[in-house]
Amino acid sequence: MFGFLPPRSGGFGSDLGTFGLRHGLEAALPTDLTALAPNDRHVGGKVRQPPVYRTRFEREVSMLIRVALLLLWVTTALGQNSVEARSAGAVPYPRLIHAELPLYPPAAWSAHLCGTIEIDVTVEKGAVVEAQVKRGMIETQVPGEKGAVKDEQQAKLLSYLSFPSVANVKTWQFQPEGRTTFMVTYVYKIEGEQTPLPENPKIELDLPRVVKVTVRPFQPSCSDCVSQKGDGQQSHHDGASLSHEGGCPR
């Protein structure tokens, strides 16, 4: 054991004190500094290593993951509450108690016209008091071919589907309640193999929101036309004209 001498200013005593202090500390400190860790325990003759602490980067990544999970949970909870609020605040559809069966409009069927009609329907005390066509799209459907109708012809041909749709929806009767307005969509489709004569339509109803009527194409005769023009075009009840590709054969 080395002695510790107080340092003195100058002289041999000062150097001896410095020497003793330095070598005394070196003798007291162990070679392995981990032996001073408070968590060391001798187990089976082996010294357990202290826990490895995470780096700053690892701590930051762990914190970001926790924050992201928390935000995801909050967003999901708010979304569910919003959906429930909208569902609770939405006006329910009135209960339908009577309606006439919707059919494919004969003139449109003969002319190979299909499309979609959207109608705003207002019901008050169980009766339809107002029905306005908001949007509509007409297409031509001939066997093996489907084509769009030009914009200038849309307005003329829309009545082939819109008039029968409005007439049908006005036959609907509901359970008497307050005034309410909702959208009804009529979908008319022509698909399948051509038949020599008209067949019964396929009708799909999701009342009172959607009415879908599907028919197979057939080869119309000239009796299906209201009148036949000499210039190769047919005229229907509203004055709109169609080529023979969409209506009667030549």
Backbone torsions as a table, in degrees:
resi	resn	phi	psi	omega
1	MET	NA	132.8	-178.7
2	PHE	-90.4	145.9	177.4
3	GLY	-84.6	154.7	180.0
4	PHE	-111.3	115.6	-179.6
5	LEU	-105.7	137.4	177.9
6	PRO	-65.5	140.0	-179.4
7	PRO	-68.1	144.3	176.2
8	ARG	-122.5	157.0	-178.8
9	SER	-77.8	107.0	175.8
10	GLY	78.5	164.8	173.6
11	GLY	85.6	177.8	-176.0
12	PHE	-69.6	-34.0	-179.4
13	GLY	-61.4	-37.1	179.2
14	SER	-64.5	-43.5	179.9
15	ASP	-66.4	-38.2	179.7
16	LEU	-65.9	-39.5	178.4
17	GLY	-64.3	-41.0	179.1
18	THR	-64.8	-40.3	178.9
19	PHE	-63.2	-44.8	-179.4
20	GLY	-65.8	-39.3	-179.9
21	LEU	-64.8	-43.9	-177.7
22	ARG	-65.8	-48.3	-177.6
23	HIS	-73.8	-25.8	175.7
24	GLY	-67.0	-40.5	178.0
25	LEU	-68.1	-39.5	178.7
26	GLU	-63.4	-36.3	178.9
27	ALA	-72.0	-32.2	-178.0
28	ALA	-77.4	-32.6	-178.2
29	LEU	-79.7	134.1	176.8
30	PRO	-73.7	158.2	179.1
31	THR	-65.4	-41.5	179.3
32	ASP	-96.0	108.4	-177.1
33	LEU	-67.6	-21.0	-179.2
34	THR	-68.2	-13.6	178.6
35	ALA	-67.2	-19.6	179.9
36	LEU	-84.2	-6.0	-178.8
37	ALA	-62.9	136.4	-175.7
38	PRO	-68.5	-18.1	-175.3
39	ASN	-92.6	2.5	-178.6
40	ASP	-66.5	135.7	175.2
41	ARG	-139.2	138.3	177.8
42	HIS	-86.6	114.0	-179.7
43	VAL	-125.2	115.4	178.4
44	GLY	62.0	32.0	179.1
45	GLY	81.2	1.0	179.6
46	LYS	-115.6	146.2	179.0
47	VAL	-90.4	120.5	178.5
48	ARG	-70.1	132.4	-179.4
49	GLN	-73.6	146.4	178.2
50	PRO	-64.8	156.0	-179.8
51	PRO	-62.0	144.8	179.0
52	VAL	-86.2	117.2	-178.7
53	TYR	-79.6	142.1	-180.0
54	ARG	-68.2	149.0	177.9
55	THR	-73.9	169.9	-179.9
56	ARG	-63.5	-38.0	178.9
57	PHE	-62.2	-43.5	179.0
58	GLU	-63.7	-38.9	178.1
59	ARG	-64.7	-39.9	179.9
60	GLU	-66.9	-41.3	178.4
61	VAL	-62.7	-42.9	178.4
62	SER	-61.6	-39.8	179.1
63	MET	-66.0	-40.7	179.3
64	LEU	-64.0	-39.3	178.5
65	ILE	-62.9	-42.1	179.5
66	ARG	-64.1	-41.4	179.4
67	VAL	-65.0	-41.5	179.8
68	ALA	-63.3	-42.0	178.0
69	LEU	-64.3	-38.8	178.2
70	LEU	-64.4	-44.2	178.8
71	LEU	-63.8	-39.3	178.6
72	LEU	-62.8	-41.7	179.2
73	TRP	-64.8	-43.5	-179.8
74	VAL	-64.3	-43.4	-179.6
75	THR	-62.9	-42.8	178.9
76	THR	-62.9	-42.4	179.8
77	ALA	-64.2	-43.1	179.6
78	LEU	-65.9	-38.3	178.6
79	GLY	-63.4	-42.1	177.9
80	GLN	-64.3	-41.0	178.6
81	ASN	-64.5	-36.8	-179.9
82	SER	-67.0	-43.1	178.6
83	VAL	-62.4	-43.2	179.1
84	GLU	-63.6	-38.0	179.5
85	ALA	-65.8	-42.0	179.3
86	ARG	-65.6	-40.0	179.6
87	SER	-64.9	-39.2	-180.0
88	ALA	-69.9	-33.0	-177.2
89	GLY	-88.1	-12.6	-178.2
90	ALA	-70.3	145.8	179.1
91	VAL	-78.9	122.2	-178.8
92	PRO	-70.6	152.1	176.3
93	TYR	-70.0	142.9	176.0
94	PRO	-69.9	156.1	-177.2
95	ARG	-85.0	122.4	-178.5
96	LEU	-79.4	132.5	-179.1
97	ILE	-119.2	-13.1	178.0
98	HIS	-158.9	142.4	175.8
99	ALA	-163.6	142.1	174.7
100	GLU	-77.5	149.9	-177.5
101	LEU	-68.4	125.5	177.8
102	PRO	-77.5	136.9	178.5
103	LEU	-122.8	166.2	177.2
104	TYR	-75.1	128.2	-179.6
105	PRO	-57.4	124.4	-175.1
106	PRO	-58.4	-42.1	-178.6
107	ALA	-64.4	-41.8	178.7
108	ALA	-67.9	-36.3	178.9
109	TRP	-64.9	-45.3	179.1
110	SER	-63.7	-35.0	-179.2
111	ALA	-87.6	3.9	179.6
112	HIS	58.9	44.4	178.4
113	LEU	-104.2	133.4	174.5
114	CYS	-133.5	169.9	-179.3
115	GLY	161.5	-167.4	-176.2
116	THR	-131.6	136.6	179.0
117	ILE	-125.4	127.7	177.6
118	GLU	-111.4	127.8	-173.6
119	ILE	-126.1	131.1	170.9
120	ASP	-84.8	118.6	-175.8
121	VAL	-112.7	130.0	176.4
122	THR	-112.5	126.7	-178.0
123	VAL	-117.7	134.8	177.5
124	GLU	-141.6	126.3	-179.0
125	LYS	55.7	35.4	174.8
126	GLY	89.3	-7.7	-177.2
127	ALA	-114.3	149.5	175.9
128	VAL	-79.5	112.3	-177.6
129	VAL	-99.1	-14.4	-179.8
130	GLU	-157.2	139.1	177.7
131	ALA	-145.3	112.0	-176.9
132	GLN	-121.5	131.6	176.6
133	VAL	-75.2	120.9	-179.5
134	LYS	-95.0	-43.5	-178.5
135	ARG	-145.9	155.1	176.9
136	GLY	-159.9	150.3	178.8
137	MET	-140.3	128.2	-177.8
138	ILE	-114.4	138.3	174.9
139	GLU	-134.4	156.7	175.1
140	THR	-99.8	139.7	-179.4
141	GLN	-132.8	106.5	174.9
142	VAL	-113.3	159.0	-176.5
143	PRO	-53.1	121.5	177.5
144	GLY	77.4	7.8	-176.7
145	GLU	-152.3	141.6	177.4
146	LYS	-136.2	131.0	-176.5
147	GLY	-137.4	154.3	178.5
148	ALA	-85.4	149.0	177.9
149	VAL	-92.1	137.0	-179.7
150	LYS	-60.5	152.8	-176.6
151	ASP	-57.8	-38.9	-177.3
152	GLU	-70.1	-18.5	178.4
153	GLN	-94.0	-14.9	-177.1
154	GLN	-58.9	-47.9	-177.3
155	ALA	-62.7	-36.7	-178.6
156	LYS	-71.6	-38.7	-174.2
157	LEU	-89.1	-13.2	-177.0
158	LEU	-60.8	-32.5	-177.1
159	SER	-65.9	-20.9	179.2
160	TYR	-62.2	-28.8	179.2
161	LEU	-109.6	-32.9	-174.8
162	SER	-71.9	-42.5	-179.5
163	PHE	-60.9	-50.0	178.2
164	PRO	-63.4	-32.1	179.7
165	SER	-67.2	-46.7	178.9
166	VAL	-63.6	-40.6	179.3
167	ALA	-62.4	-38.3	-179.6
168	ASN	-70.4	-43.1	-176.2
169	VAL	-68.1	-25.0	178.3
170	LYS	-73.6	-10.8	175.5
171	THR	-85.4	-7.1	-177.4
172	TRP	-72.5	141.4	175.4
173	GLN	-129.0	139.7	-174.1
174	PHE	-121.7	166.4	172.3
175	GLN	-61.9	127.1	-176.5
176	PRO	-57.0	119.5	178.0
177	GLU	-145.3	-165.4	178.1
178	GLY	-75.0	-175.7	-177.8
179	ARG	-80.3	133.7	178.8
180	THR	-149.4	153.6	-179.4
181	THR	-129.9	136.5	179.6
182	PHE	-150.1	169.3	-177.6
183	MET	-99.6	135.2	174.5
184	VAL	-119.1	132.0	-179.1
185	THR	-113.5	123.7	174.0
186	TYR	-102.6	126.9	-179.9
187	VAL	-119.1	123.6	179.0
188	TYR	-116.6	126.2	-177.7
189	LYS	-131.6	142.9	173.2
190	ILE	-120.0	115.7	-177.9
191	GLU	-153.8	160.3	-178.8
192	GLY	105.3	-173.3	-179.5
193	GLU	-79.5	146.8	-179.3
194	GLN	-70.6	141.9	179.3
195	THR	-118.1	154.6	179.4
196	PRO	-70.9	-28.1	-179.5
197	LEU	-131.1	155.4	178.2
198	PRO	-61.7	142.6	177.1
199	GLU	-115.9	168.6	-180.0
200	ASN	-63.9	141.8	-179.2
201	PRO	-78.6	162.0	171.2
202	LYS	-99.4	122.3	-174.8
203	ILE	-115.4	125.2	177.5
204	GLU	-120.1	127.8	-175.3
205	LEU	-122.6	131.7	168.1
206	ASP	-125.7	72.7	-170.0
207	LEU	-75.0	144.9	-2.0
208	PRO	-97.3	31.0	-173.2
209	ARG	-96.2	-44.3	-171.3
210	VAL	-132.4	135.4	172.3
211	VAL	-125.9	121.7	-178.4
212	LYS	-123.8	125.4	-179.4
213	VAL	-123.4	123.9	-177.9
214	THR	-123.1	133.4	178.2
215	VAL	-131.2	164.3	174.1
216	ARG	-94.9	146.2	179.5
217	PRO	-68.0	150.2	175.3
218	PHE	-139.2	160.4	-179.7
219	GLN	-87.3	105.2	-176.7
220	PRO	-72.8	152.3	173.0
221	SER	-97.9	170.7	-178.7
222	CYS	-66.4	-17.9	177.8
223	SER	-70.4	-17.0	177.8
224	ASP	-79.1	-11.2	178.9
225	CYS	-94.5	149.7	178.3
226	VAL	-73.9	-43.8	178.3
227	SER	-152.2	156.2	-179.0
228	GLN	-118.6	124.6	179.8
229	LYS	-86.6	155.0	179.1
230	GLY	-77.2	-13.0	-176.8
231	ASP	-92.8	14.9	176.1
232	GLY	87.2	17.7	178.8
233	GLN	-128.2	154.8	178.6
234	GLN	-110.0	150.6	-179.8
235	SER	-119.5	138.8	-179.1
236	HIS	-113.0	-171.0	-169.9
237	HIS	-61.0	-27.1	-176.9
238	ASP	-101.9	7.9	176.3
239	GLY	87.9	-6.9	179.2
240	ALA	-74.1	144.1	-176.5
241	SER	-112.9	148.8	179.2
242	LEU	-131.8	149.9	175.7
243	SER	-74.6	167.8	-178.7
244	HIS	-66.8	-22.2	178.6
245	GLU	-63.9	-27.9	-179.5
246	GLY	-103.1	-0.8	-175.9
247	GLY	-142.0	-125.6	-174.8
248	CYS	-71.2	150.1	177.2
249	PRO	-72.8	161.7	179.6
250	ARG	-70.0	NA	NA
